[in-house]
Amino acid sequence: MRIEDRFTVTDACTACGACLRTCHLKCLRIELGGPKPPLTILQEVCDGCGECAEVCPAEAIKPLKEIET
């Protein structure tokens, strides 16, 4: 996957689970008891489709290119 296709979960995540139910590759993981955000994306598995970002009601999943600039 190209770096411009990668997504990340921001601190706005409410852990509602919408992205977990949507991801066809199951590349999101819950980080219980860890620092915010409560979910992470396994970058080595993600294909950058963006479905998780589209269904996120909190708009907490963003392309890395938006975060890093």
N, CA, C and O atoms as a GROMACS GRO file, in nm:
protein
  276
    1MET      N    1   0.084  -0.117   0.000
    1MET     CA    2   0.000   0.000   0.000
    1MET      C    3   0.089   0.124   0.000
    1MET      O    4   0.192   0.128   0.067
    2ARG      N    5   0.048   0.221  -0.074
    2ARG     CA    6   0.121   0.347  -0.078
    2ARG      C    7   0.092   0.427   0.048
    2ARG      O    8  -0.016   0.416   0.104
    3ILE      N    9   0.188   0.505   0.091
    3ILE     CA   10   0.171   0.584   0.214
    3ILE      C   11   0.054   0.681   0.202
    3ILE      O   12  -0.013   0.709   0.301
    4GLU      N   13   0.028   0.733   0.082
    4GLU     CA   14  -0.083   0.826   0.066
    4GLU      C   15  -0.220   0.760   0.079
    4GLU      O   16  -0.321   0.829   0.089
    5ASP      N   17  -0.224   0.627   0.080
    5ASP     CA   18  -0.350   0.553   0.095
    5ASP      C   19  -0.377   0.510   0.239
    5ASP      O   20  -0.482   0.454   0.268
    6ARG      N   21  -0.284   0.535   0.329
    6ARG     CA   22  -0.299   0.488   0.466
    6ARG      C   23  -0.392   0.577   0.547
    6ARG      O   24  -0.404   0.697   0.523
    7PHE      N   25  -0.459   0.514   0.643
    7PHE     CA   26  -0.550   0.583   0.733
    7PHE      C   27  -0.502   0.564   0.876
    7PHE      O   28  -0.425   0.474   0.906
    8THR      N   29  -0.550   0.652   0.964
    8THR     CA   30  -0.520   0.640   1.106
    8THR      C   31  -0.644   0.677   1.186
    8THR      O   32  -0.732   0.748   1.139
    9VAL      N   33  -0.649   0.627   1.308
    9VAL     CA   34  -0.760   0.658   1.399
    9VAL      C   35  -0.714   0.770   1.490
    9VAL      O   36  -0.609   0.760   1.554
   10THR      N   37  -0.793   0.877   1.498
   10THR     CA   38  -0.757   0.992   1.580
   10THR      C   39  -0.821   0.982   1.718
   10THR      O   40  -0.898   0.890   1.746
   11ASP      N   41  -0.787   1.077   1.804
   11ASP     CA   42  -0.841   1.080   1.940
   11ASP      C   43  -0.991   1.105   1.944
   11ASP      O   44  -1.053   1.090   2.049
   12ALA      N   45  -1.049   1.142   1.833
   12ALA     CA   46  -1.194   1.164   1.827
   12ALA      C   47  -1.273   1.033   1.830
   12ALA      O   48  -1.396   1.035   1.841
   13CYS      N   49  -1.205   0.921   1.821
   13CYS     CA   50  -1.269   0.789   1.820
   13CYS      C   51  -1.349   0.766   1.948
   13CYS      O   52  -1.298   0.788   2.058
   14THR      N   53  -1.472   0.721   1.932
   14THR     CA   54  -1.559   0.691   2.046
   14THR      C   55  -1.572   0.541   2.070
   14THR      O   56  -1.647   0.499   2.159
   15ALA      N   57  -1.502   0.460   1.993
   15ALA     CA   58  -1.506   0.314   2.005
   15ALA      C   59  -1.645   0.258   1.982
   15ALA      O   60  -1.685   0.163   2.049
   16CYS      N   61  -1.720   0.316   1.889
   16CYS     CA   62  -1.857   0.270   1.862
   16CYS      C   63  -1.859   0.135   1.789
   16CYS      O   64  -1.957   0.061   1.798
   17GLY      N   65  -1.752   0.104   1.717
   17GLY     CA   66  -1.743  -0.025   1.649
   17GLY      C   67  -1.790  -0.026   1.505
   17GLY      O   68  -1.785  -0.130   1.440
   18ALA      N   69  -1.836   0.087   1.453
   18ALA     CA   70  -1.885   0.091   1.314
   18ALA      C   71  -1.776   0.047   1.216
   18ALA      O   72  -1.804  -0.028   1.123
   19CYS      N   73  -1.655   0.092   1.238
   19CYS     CA   74  -1.545   0.055   1.147
   19CYS      C   75  -1.511  -0.093   1.158
   19CYS      O   76  -1.479  -0.157   1.058
   20LEU      N   77  -1.517  -0.146   1.279
   20LEU     CA   78  -1.487  -0.289   1.299
   20LEU      C   79  -1.582  -0.377   1.219
   20LEU      O   80  -1.542  -0.478   1.162
   21ARG      N   81  -1.709  -0.338   1.216
   21ARG     CA   82  -1.810  -0.415   1.143
   21ARG      C   83  -1.797  -0.398   0.992
   21ARG      O   84  -1.843  -0.484   0.916
   22THR      N   85  -1.736  -0.290   0.948
   22THR     CA   86  -1.729  -0.258   0.807
   22THR      C   87  -1.604  -0.313   0.737
   22THR      O   88  -1.610  -0.350   0.620
   23CYS      N   89  -1.495  -0.318   0.807
   23CYS     CA   90  -1.366  -0.354   0.744
   23CYS      C   91  -1.366  -0.496   0.690
   23CYS      O   92  -1.380  -0.593   0.765
   24HIS      N   93  -1.351  -0.508   0.559
   24HIS     CA   94  -1.352  -0.640   0.496
   24HIS      C   95  -1.224  -0.719   0.523
   24HIS      O   96  -1.222  -0.841   0.508
   25LEU      N   97  -1.117  -0.650   0.563
   25LEU     CA   98  -0.991  -0.718   0.592
   25LEU      C   99  -0.969  -0.739   0.742
   25LEU      O  100  -0.871  -0.802   0.783
   26LYS      N  101  -1.061  -0.687   0.823
   26LYS     CA  102  -1.052  -0.700   0.969
   26LYS      C  103  -0.916  -0.649   1.020
   26LYS      O  104  -0.849  -0.716   1.100
   27CYS      N  105  -0.877  -0.532   0.974
   27CYS     CA  106  -0.745  -0.479   1.010
   27CYS      C  107  -0.750  -0.374   1.122
   27CYS      O  108  -0.649  -0.308   1.149
   28LEU      N  109  -0.864  -0.358   1.186
   28LEU     CA  110  -0.873  -0.268   1.300
   28LEU      C  111  -0.869  -0.350   1.428
   28LEU      O  112  -0.929  -0.457   1.437
   29ARG      N  113  -0.797  -0.298   1.528
   29ARG     CA  114  -0.783  -0.369   1.654
   29ARG      C  115  -0.819  -0.277   1.769
   29ARG      O  116  -0.790  -0.158   1.767
   30ILE      N  117  -0.885  -0.336   1.870
   30ILE     CA  118  -0.920  -0.263   1.992
   30ILE      C  119  -0.798  -0.263   2.084
   30ILE      O  120  -0.735  -0.367   2.105
   31GLU      N  121  -0.767  -0.147   2.139
   31GLU     CA  122  -0.655  -0.131   2.232
   31GLU      C  123  -0.713  -0.101   2.371
   31GLU      O  124  -0.710   0.013   2.416
   32LEU      N  125  -0.764  -0.203   2.438
   32LEU     CA  126  -0.828  -0.185   2.569
   32LEU      C  127  -0.727  -0.139   2.673
   32LEU      O  128  -0.617  -0.193   2.684
   33GLY      N  129  -0.767  -0.039   2.749
   33GLY     CA  130  -0.684   0.009   2.858
   33GLY      C  131  -0.561   0.086   2.814
   33GLY      O  132  -0.481   0.129   2.897
   34GLY      N  133  -0.546   0.104   2.687
   34GLY     CA  134  -0.431   0.176   2.636
   34GLY      C  135  -0.460   0.323   2.621
   34GLY      O  136  -0.567   0.371   2.658
   35PRO      N  137  -0.364   0.394   2.568
   35PRO     CA  138  -0.385   0.537   2.544
   35PRO      C  139  -0.485   0.558   2.432
   35PRO      O  140  -0.511   0.466   2.353
   36LYS      N  141  -0.542   0.676   2.424
   36LYS     CA  142  -0.632   0.707   2.313
   36LYS      C  143  -0.551   0.716   2.187
   36LYS      O  144  -0.435   0.755   2.195
   37PRO      N  145  -0.602   0.682   2.073
   37PRO     CA  146  -0.736   0.634   2.047
   37PRO      C  147  -0.752   0.486   2.084
   37PRO      O  148  -0.653   0.413   2.092
   38PRO      N  149  -0.875   0.443   2.109
   38PRO     CA  150  -0.899   0.305   2.152
   38PRO      C  151  -0.887   0.201   2.041
   38PRO      O  152  -0.889   0.081   2.069
   39LEU      N  153  -0.876   0.244   1.916
   39LEU     CA  154  -0.861   0.152   1.804
   39LEU      C  155  -0.736   0.187   1.725
   39LEU      O  156  -0.695   0.303   1.718
   40THR      N  157  -0.676   0.086   1.666
   40THR     CA  158  -0.562   0.107   1.577
   40THR      C  159  -0.587   0.032   1.446
   40THR      O  160  -0.664  -0.064   1.442
   41ILE      N  161  -0.521   0.077   1.342
   41ILE     CA  162  -0.530   0.012   1.211
   41ILE      C  163  -0.399  -0.061   1.187
   41ILE      O  164  -0.291  -0.003   1.199
   42LEU      N  165  -0.408  -0.188   1.153
   42LEU     CA  166  -0.290  -0.266   1.119
   42LEU      C  167  -0.248  -0.227   0.977
   42LEU      O  168  -0.306  -0.274   0.879
   43GLN      N  169  -0.149  -0.142   0.968
   43GLN     CA  170  -0.108  -0.086   0.840
   43GLN      C  171  -0.061  -0.193   0.741
   43GLN      O  172  -0.077  -0.177   0.620
   44GLU      N  173  -0.004  -0.301   0.793
   44GLU     CA  174   0.045  -0.407   0.704
   44GLU      C  175  -0.068  -0.490   0.643
   44GLU      O  176  -0.046  -0.565   0.549
   45VAL      N  177  -0.189  -0.476   0.696
   45VAL     CA  178  -0.305  -0.550   0.646
   45VAL      C  179  -0.397  -0.460   0.563
   45VAL      O  180  -0.456  -0.505   0.465
   46CYS      N  181  -0.410  -0.336   0.603
   46CYS     CA  182  -0.501  -0.240   0.540
   46CYS      C  183  -0.468  -0.221   0.392
   46CYS      O  184  -0.352  -0.208   0.354
   47ASP      N  185  -0.573  -0.218   0.309
   47ASP     CA  186  -0.552  -0.193   0.166
   47ASP      C  187  -0.588  -0.050   0.126
   47ASP      O  188  -0.585  -0.015   0.008
   48GLY      N  189  -0.624   0.034   0.225
   48GLY     CA  190  -0.651   0.175   0.199
   48GLY      C  191  -0.784   0.203   0.132
   48GLY      O  192  -0.800   0.307   0.068
   49CYS      N  193  -0.880   0.113   0.146
   49CYS     CA  194  -1.009   0.131   0.077
   49CYS      C  195  -1.088   0.250   0.132
   49CYS      O  196  -1.164   0.312   0.057
   50GLY      N  197  -1.071   0.282   0.261
   50GLY     CA  198  -1.138   0.397   0.320
   50GLY      C  199  -1.280   0.372   0.368
   50GLY      O  200  -1.346   0.466   0.412
   51GLU      N  201  -1.327   0.249   0.362
   51GLU     CA  202  -1.463   0.218   0.410
   51GLU      C  203  -1.479   0.254   0.556
   51GLU      O  204  -1.584   0.303   0.597
   52CYS      N  205  -1.377   0.231   0.636
   52CYS     CA  206  -1.384   0.262   0.779
   52CYS      C  207  -1.407   0.411   0.801
   52CYS      O  208  -1.487   0.450   0.886
   53ALA      N  209  -1.337   0.493   0.726
   53ALA     CA  210  -1.352   0.638   0.738
   53ALA      C  211  -1.491   0.683   0.695
   53ALA      O  212  -1.547   0.776   0.753
   54GLU      N  213  -1.545   0.618   0.595
   54GLU     CA  214  -1.678   0.656   0.545
   54GLU      C  215  -1.789   0.628   0.645
   54GLU      O  216  -1.886   0.703   0.652
   55VAL      N  217  -1.776   0.520   0.723
   55VAL     CA  218  -1.883   0.485   0.817
   55VAL      C  219  -1.864   0.542   0.956
   55VAL      O  220  -1.955   0.531   1.039
   56CYS      N  221  -1.752   0.603   0.984
   56CYS     CA  222  -1.723   0.653   1.118
   56CYS      C  223  -1.811   0.775   1.150
   56CYS      O  224  -1.797   0.880   1.088
   57PRO      N  225  -1.904   0.761   1.248
   57PRO     CA  226  -1.992   0.873   1.281
   57PRO      C  227  -1.918   0.989   1.348
   57PRO      O  228  -1.966   1.103   1.343
   58ALA      N  229  -1.805   0.962   1.409
   58ALA     CA  230  -1.727   1.066   1.477
   58ALA      C  231  -1.624   1.131   1.384
   58ALA      O  232  -1.554   1.224   1.423
   59GLU      N  233  -1.616   1.082   1.260
   59GLU     CA  234  -1.515   1.129   1.164
   59GLU      C  235  -1.375   1.121   1.225
   59GLU      O  236  -1.294   1.211   1.208
   60ALA      N  237  -1.350   1.011   1.294
   60ALA     CA  238  -1.224   0.992   1.366
   60ALA      C  239  -1.117   0.920   1.285
   60ALA      O  240  -1.002   0.912   1.328
   61ILE      N  241  -1.154   0.867   1.169
   61ILE     CA  242  -1.056   0.797   1.087
   61ILE      C  243  -1.022   0.887   0.970
   61ILE      O  244  -1.107   0.924   0.889
   62LYS      N  245  -0.893   0.921   0.963
   62LYS     CA  246  -0.847   1.019   0.864
   62LYS      C  247  -0.730   0.962   0.784
   62LYS      O  248  -0.655   0.878   0.834
   63PRO      N  249  -0.716   1.008   0.660
   63PRO     CA  250  -0.596   0.971   0.585
   63PRO      C  251  -0.472   1.027   0.654
   63PRO      O  252  -0.473   1.141   0.700
   64LEU      N  253  -0.368   0.949   0.660
   64LEU     CA  254  -0.244   0.996   0.721
   64LEU      C  255  -0.193   1.123   0.657
   64LEU      O  256  -0.136   1.208   0.726
   65LYS      N  257  -0.213   1.138   0.528
   65LYS     CA  258  -0.163   1.256   0.459
   65LYS      C  259  -0.228   1.384   0.512
   65LYS      O  260  -0.167   1.491   0.506
   66GLU      N  261  -0.351   1.375   0.564
   66GLU     CA  262  -0.417   1.491   0.626
   66GLU      C  263  -0.360   1.522   0.763
   66GLU      O  264  -0.352   1.638   0.802
   67ILE      N  265  -0.320   1.419   0.835
   67ILE     CA  266  -0.268   1.434   0.972
   67ILE      C  267  -0.125   1.486   0.969
   67ILE      O  268  -0.089   1.570   1.052
   68GLU      N  269  -0.045   1.438   0.877
   68GLU     CA  270   0.098   1.468   0.875
   68GLU      C  271   0.131   1.603   0.814
   68GLU      O  272   0.246   1.646   0.821
   69THR      N  273   0.033   1.671   0.753
   69THR     CA  274   0.064   1.799   0.691
   69THR      C  275   0.025   1.915   0.777
   69THR      O  276   0.045   2.030   0.739
   0.00000   0.00000   0.00000
